[in-house]
Each structure stands twice: as C-alpha cells, then as structure tokens.
Amino acid sequence: MKEIDKLQDRIIKELDSLIKHLDKFEEKYWSDFFEKIKKLIDNGDIRAIDSLTNIRGGMGSFTDLVICQLNGHKIEKKEEEFANTELRRLGNIVLKSADSLKRLLNKHIK
C-alpha cells in the first residue's frame, strides 16, 4: 500500500472519530461538513484535503467551535470542558494528517 493510500485511510478513520464526537453533542453543521469531506477522500477526491486545511481561522471557522449548552448542544455543563478538549485533540489529529497528505501530494505533483 502506497504512503498516500495509508494517509487517506488514516484520515478517514480520524474523521470517523471526530464525526462521532460531534454527533454525540448534536453538532450537525460540522458533522455534516466532515462527513462530506470523508466521502470525497474515500472516493479518491484529494481536493477535499484543501477543504480540510482551510477550516482554520476566520469567523465561523472550525477552530471557533465551542461545544456548550449556550450554543444549543446536547451536553451537561459539567461535560463541556472535556468535550471541548477532546474536540480540539481530534481536530488537531485530522488537521495534522491533512497537512501531511497535502505535503506528500505536492511532492508527487512536482
């Protein structure tokens, strides 16, 4: 299996974990977004990696997401800190893999 294929498989698994976490708290917008990205990657559409790496920064970006009751999520107040720590951890894992895949793809294009 090529390194690119391994990274794609890894990102798909990482996205599954992130999606499950978002679904647990009924965060539909970002769950749907990542589900679409996962399907594109699974179908070999590597352009989806650009969509992943572009979710950082800017108003309304993924990095602005806070899971909490105030934002309408299904969560107990006492769970919010853990939920957001886990959200950041899972998101960072996906983004790190996306960056690695993007670098690898750019090497192959040149």
mmCIF file of the C-alpha atoms, coordinates in Angstrom:
data_MODEL
# 
_entry.id   MODEL 
# 
loop_
_atom_site.group_PDB 
_atom_site.id 
_atom_site.type_symbol 
_atom_site.label_atom_id 
_atom_site.label_alt_id 
_atom_site.label_comp_id 
_atom_site.label_asym_id 
_atom_site.label_entity_id 
_atom_site.label_seq_id 
_atom_site.pdbx_PDB_ins_code 
_atom_site.Cartn_x 
_atom_site.Cartn_y 
_atom_site.Cartn_z 
_atom_site.occupancy 
_atom_site.B_iso_or_equiv 
_atom_site.pdbx_formal_charge 
_atom_site.auth_seq_id 
_atom_site.auth_comp_id 
_atom_site.auth_asym_id 
_atom_site.auth_atom_id 
_atom_site.pdbx_PDB_model_num 
ATOM 1   C CA . MET A 1 1   ? 0.000   0.000  0.000  1.00 0.00 ? 1   MET A CA 1 
ATOM 2   C CA . LYS A 1 2   ? 1.369   3.397  -1.002 1.00 0.00 ? 2   LYS A CA 1 
ATOM 3   C CA . GLU A 1 3   ? 2.056   6.034  1.614  1.00 0.00 ? 3   GLU A CA 1 
ATOM 4   C CA . ILE A 1 4   ? -0.670  8.243  0.131  1.00 0.00 ? 4   ILE A CA 1 
ATOM 5   C CA . ASP A 1 5   ? -3.217  5.425  0.492  1.00 0.00 ? 5   ASP A CA 1 
ATOM 6   C CA . LYS A 1 6   ? -2.177  4.848  4.096  1.00 0.00 ? 6   LYS A CA 1 
ATOM 7   C CA . LEU A 1 7   ? -2.611  8.516  4.919  1.00 0.00 ? 7   LEU A CA 1 
ATOM 8   C CA . GLN A 1 8   ? -6.016  8.595  3.222  1.00 0.00 ? 8   GLN A CA 1 
ATOM 9   C CA . ASP A 1 9   ? -7.129  5.565  5.247  1.00 0.00 ? 9   ASP A CA 1 
ATOM 10  C CA . ARG A 1 10  ? -5.823  7.167  8.439  1.00 0.00 ? 10  ARG A CA 1 
ATOM 11  C CA . ILE A 1 11  ? -7.636  10.448 7.789  1.00 0.00 ? 11  ILE A CA 1 
ATOM 12  C CA . ILE A 1 12  ? -10.886 8.590  7.123  1.00 0.00 ? 12  ILE A CA 1 
ATOM 13  C CA . LYS A 1 13  ? -10.587 6.813  10.493 1.00 0.00 ? 13  LYS A CA 1 
ATOM 14  C CA . GLU A 1 14  ? -9.692  10.062 12.232 1.00 0.00 ? 14  GLU A CA 1 
ATOM 15  C CA . LEU A 1 15  ? -12.648 11.800 10.619 1.00 0.00 ? 15  LEU A CA 1 
ATOM 16  C CA . ASP A 1 16  ? -14.910 8.983  11.824 1.00 0.00 ? 16  ASP A CA 1 
ATOM 17  C CA . SER A 1 17  ? -13.793 9.655  15.403 1.00 0.00 ? 17  SER A CA 1 
ATOM 18  C CA . LEU A 1 18  ? -14.301 13.394 15.044 1.00 0.00 ? 18  LEU A CA 1 
ATOM 19  C CA . ILE A 1 19  ? -17.745 12.931 13.477 1.00 0.00 ? 19  ILE A CA 1 
ATOM 20  C CA . LYS A 1 20  ? -18.833 10.580 16.279 1.00 0.00 ? 20  LYS A CA 1 
ATOM 21  C CA . HIS A 1 21  ? -17.714 13.149 18.849 1.00 0.00 ? 21  HIS A CA 1 
ATOM 22  C CA . LEU A 1 22  ? -19.648 15.925 17.112 1.00 0.00 ? 22  LEU A CA 1 
ATOM 23  C CA . ASP A 1 23  ? -22.727 13.731 16.725 1.00 0.00 ? 23  ASP A CA 1 
ATOM 24  C CA . LYS A 1 24  ? -22.678 12.896 20.420 1.00 0.00 ? 24  LYS A CA 1 
ATOM 25  C CA . PHE A 1 25  ? -23.405 16.550 21.174 1.00 0.00 ? 25  PHE A CA 1 
ATOM 26  C CA . GLU A 1 26  ? -25.669 17.104 18.149 1.00 0.00 ? 26  GLU A CA 1 
ATOM 27  C CA . GLU A 1 27  ? -23.275 19.445 16.337 1.00 0.00 ? 27  GLU A CA 1 
ATOM 28  C CA . LYS A 1 28  ? -24.864 18.892 12.940 1.00 0.00 ? 28  LYS A CA 1 
ATOM 29  C CA . TYR A 1 29  ? -23.179 21.565 10.809 1.00 0.00 ? 29  TYR A CA 1 
ATOM 30  C CA . TRP A 1 30  ? -19.594 20.418 11.365 1.00 0.00 ? 30  TRP A CA 1 
ATOM 31  C CA . SER A 1 31  ? -20.529 16.744 11.489 1.00 0.00 ? 31  SER A CA 1 
ATOM 32  C CA . ASP A 1 32  ? -22.142 17.037 8.052  1.00 0.00 ? 32  ASP A CA 1 
ATOM 33  C CA . PHE A 1 33  ? -19.160 19.005 6.737  1.00 0.00 ? 33  PHE A CA 1 
ATOM 34  C CA . PHE A 1 34  ? -16.668 16.352 7.871  1.00 0.00 ? 34  PHE A CA 1 
ATOM 35  C CA . GLU A 1 35  ? -18.903 13.544 6.600  1.00 0.00 ? 35  GLU A CA 1 
ATOM 36  C CA . LYS A 1 36  ? -18.864 15.109 3.121  1.00 0.00 ? 36  LYS A CA 1 
ATOM 37  C CA . ILE A 1 37  ? -15.086 15.508 3.254  1.00 0.00 ? 37  ILE A CA 1 
ATOM 38  C CA . LYS A 1 38  ? -14.690 11.898 4.384  1.00 0.00 ? 38  LYS A CA 1 
ATOM 39  C CA . LYS A 1 39  ? -16.773 10.631 1.460  1.00 0.00 ? 39  LYS A CA 1 
ATOM 40  C CA . LEU A 1 40  ? -14.784 12.710 -1.018 1.00 0.00 ? 40  LEU A CA 1 
ATOM 41  C CA . ILE A 1 41  ? -11.482 11.386 0.326  1.00 0.00 ? 41  ILE A CA 1 
ATOM 42  C CA . ASP A 1 42  ? -12.834 7.846  0.352  1.00 0.00 ? 42  ASP A CA 1 
ATOM 43  C CA . ASN A 1 43  ? -13.798 8.277  -3.315 1.00 0.00 ? 43  ASN A CA 1 
ATOM 44  C CA . GLY A 1 44  ? -10.274 9.448  -4.139 1.00 0.00 ? 44  GLY A CA 1 
ATOM 45  C CA . ASP A 1 45  ? -11.078 13.153 -4.487 1.00 0.00 ? 45  ASP A CA 1 
ATOM 46  C CA . ILE A 1 46  ? -7.942  14.569 -2.925 1.00 0.00 ? 46  ILE A CA 1 
ATOM 47  C CA . ARG A 1 47  ? -9.174  18.147 -3.425 1.00 0.00 ? 47  ARG A CA 1 
ATOM 48  C CA . ALA A 1 48  ? -11.101 17.544 -0.203 1.00 0.00 ? 48  ALA A CA 1 
ATOM 49  C CA . ILE A 1 49  ? -7.789  17.872 1.629  1.00 0.00 ? 49  ILE A CA 1 
ATOM 50  C CA . ASP A 1 50  ? -7.747  21.559 0.693  1.00 0.00 ? 50  ASP A CA 1 
ATOM 51  C CA . SER A 1 51  ? -11.188 21.923 2.276  1.00 0.00 ? 51  SER A CA 1 
ATOM 52  C CA . LEU A 1 52  ? -9.837  20.361 5.450  1.00 0.00 ? 52  LEU A CA 1 
ATOM 53  C CA . THR A 1 53  ? -6.749  22.522 5.652  1.00 0.00 ? 53  THR A CA 1 
ATOM 54  C CA . ASN A 1 54  ? -8.842  25.662 5.058  1.00 0.00 ? 54  ASN A CA 1 
ATOM 55  C CA . ILE A 1 55  ? -11.066 25.250 8.138  1.00 0.00 ? 55  ILE A CA 1 
ATOM 56  C CA . ARG A 1 56  ? -8.616  27.087 10.375 1.00 0.00 ? 56  ARG A CA 1 
ATOM 57  C CA . GLY A 1 57  ? -9.101  30.711 11.262 1.00 0.00 ? 57  GLY A CA 1 
ATOM 58  C CA . GLY A 1 58  ? -11.648 33.286 10.244 1.00 0.00 ? 58  GLY A CA 1 
ATOM 59  C CA . MET A 1 59  ? -15.044 33.934 11.709 1.00 0.00 ? 59  MET A CA 1 
ATOM 60  C CA . GLY A 1 60  ? -17.194 30.845 11.990 1.00 0.00 ? 60  GLY A CA 1 
ATOM 61  C CA . SER A 1 61  ? -14.272 28.506 11.389 1.00 0.00 ? 61  SER A CA 1 
ATOM 62  C CA . PHE A 1 62  ? -13.974 25.103 12.986 1.00 0.00 ? 62  PHE A CA 1 
ATOM 63  C CA . THR A 1 63  ? -11.436 26.487 15.448 1.00 0.00 ? 63  THR A CA 1 
ATOM 64  C CA . ASP A 1 64  ? -14.162 28.835 16.746 1.00 0.00 ? 64  ASP A CA 1 
ATOM 65  C CA . LEU A 1 65  ? -16.468 25.942 17.635 1.00 0.00 ? 65  LEU A CA 1 
ATOM 66  C CA . VAL A 1 66  ? -17.262 25.552 21.329 1.00 0.00 ? 66  VAL A CA 1 
ATOM 67  C CA . ILE A 1 67  ? -19.459 22.692 22.450 1.00 0.00 ? 67  ILE A CA 1 
ATOM 68  C CA . CYS A 1 68  ? -21.707 24.012 25.189 1.00 0.00 ? 68  CYS A CA 1 
ATOM 69  C CA . GLN A 1 69  ? -25.335 24.332 26.235 1.00 0.00 ? 69  GLN A CA 1 
ATOM 70  C CA . LEU A 1 70  ? -25.305 28.018 25.329 1.00 0.00 ? 70  LEU A CA 1 
ATOM 71  C CA . ASN A 1 71  ? -24.583 27.077 21.698 1.00 0.00 ? 71  ASN A CA 1 
ATOM 72  C CA . GLY A 1 72  ? -27.505 24.648 21.676 1.00 0.00 ? 72  GLY A CA 1 
ATOM 73  C CA . HIS A 1 73  ? -25.541 21.434 22.067 1.00 0.00 ? 73  HIS A CA 1 
ATOM 74  C CA . LYS A 1 74  ? -26.909 18.454 23.930 1.00 0.00 ? 74  LYS A CA 1 
ATOM 75  C CA . ILE A 1 75  ? -24.447 18.408 26.809 1.00 0.00 ? 75  ILE A CA 1 
ATOM 76  C CA . GLU A 1 76  ? -24.333 18.694 30.564 1.00 0.00 ? 76  GLU A CA 1 
ATOM 77  C CA . LYS A 1 77  ? -22.491 21.759 31.847 1.00 0.00 ? 77  LYS A CA 1 
ATOM 78  C CA . LYS A 1 78  ? -20.010 19.561 33.732 1.00 0.00 ? 78  LYS A CA 1 
ATOM 79  C CA . GLU A 1 79  ? -19.037 17.759 30.463 1.00 0.00 ? 79  GLU A CA 1 
ATOM 80  C CA . GLU A 1 80  ? -18.250 20.887 28.472 1.00 0.00 ? 80  GLU A CA 1 
ATOM 81  C CA . GLU A 1 81  ? -14.566 21.190 29.358 1.00 0.00 ? 81  GLU A CA 1 
ATOM 82  C CA . PHE A 1 82  ? -13.808 17.574 28.469 1.00 0.00 ? 82  PHE A CA 1 
ATOM 83  C CA . ALA A 1 83  ? -15.917 17.734 25.298 1.00 0.00 ? 83  ALA A CA 1 
ATOM 84  C CA . ASN A 1 84  ? -14.007 20.767 24.037 1.00 0.00 ? 84  ASN A CA 1 
ATOM 85  C CA . THR A 1 85  ? -10.606 19.373 24.999 1.00 0.00 ? 85  THR A CA 1 
ATOM 86  C CA . GLU A 1 86  ? -11.457 16.205 23.074 1.00 0.00 ? 86  GLU A CA 1 
ATOM 87  C CA . LEU A 1 87  ? -12.809 18.262 20.171 1.00 0.00 ? 87  LEU A CA 1 
ATOM 88  C CA . ARG A 1 88  ? -9.502  20.139 19.883 1.00 0.00 ? 88  ARG A CA 1 
ATOM 89  C CA . ARG A 1 89  ? -7.491  16.919 20.192 1.00 0.00 ? 89  ARG A CA 1 
ATOM 90  C CA . LEU A 1 90  ? -9.463  15.123 17.478 1.00 0.00 ? 90  LEU A CA 1 
ATOM 91  C CA . GLY A 1 91  ? -9.490  18.178 15.224 1.00 0.00 ? 91  GLY A CA 1 
ATOM 92  C CA . ASN A 1 92  ? -5.737  18.646 15.559 1.00 0.00 ? 92  ASN A CA 1 
ATOM 93  C CA . ILE A 1 93  ? -5.130  14.993 14.678 1.00 0.00 ? 93  ILE A CA 1 
ATOM 94  C CA . VAL A 1 94  ? -7.210  15.322 11.492 1.00 0.00 ? 94  VAL A CA 1 
ATOM 95  C CA . LEU A 1 95  ? -5.527  18.593 10.516 1.00 0.00 ? 95  LEU A CA 1 
ATOM 96  C CA . LYS A 1 96  ? -2.051  17.189 11.124 1.00 0.00 ? 96  LYS A CA 1 
ATOM 97  C CA . SER A 1 97  ? -2.812  14.217 8.875  1.00 0.00 ? 97  SER A CA 1 
ATOM 98  C CA . ALA A 1 98  ? -4.339  16.502 6.240  1.00 0.00 ? 98  ALA A CA 1 
ATOM 99  C CA . ASP A 1 99  ? -1.200  18.663 6.270  1.00 0.00 ? 99  ASP A CA 1 
ATOM 100 C CA . SER A 1 100 ? 0.976   15.554 5.891  1.00 0.00 ? 100 SER A CA 1 
ATOM 101 C CA . LEU A 1 101 ? -1.101  14.284 2.993  1.00 0.00 ? 101 LEU A CA 1 
ATOM 102 C CA . LYS A 1 102 ? -1.071  17.680 1.305  1.00 0.00 ? 102 LYS A CA 1 
ATOM 103 C CA . ARG A 1 103 ? 2.741   17.857 1.562  1.00 0.00 ? 103 ARG A CA 1 
ATOM 104 C CA . LEU A 1 104 ? 3.048   14.336 0.165  1.00 0.00 ? 104 LEU A CA 1 
ATOM 105 C CA . LEU A 1 105 ? 0.687   15.097 -2.706 1.00 0.00 ? 105 LEU A CA 1 
ATOM 106 C CA . ASN A 1 106 ? 2.582   18.297 -3.531 1.00 0.00 ? 106 ASN A CA 1 
ATOM 107 C CA . LYS A 1 107 ? 5.826   16.297 -3.704 1.00 0.00 ? 107 LYS A CA 1 
ATOM 108 C CA . HIS A 1 108 ? 4.267   13.876 -6.173 1.00 0.00 ? 108 HIS A CA 1 
ATOM 109 C CA . ILE A 1 109 ? 2.888   16.687 -8.339 1.00 0.00 ? 109 ILE A CA 1 
ATOM 110 C CA . LYS A 1 110 ? 6.266   18.412 -8.738 1.00 0.00 ? 110 LYS A CA 1 
# 
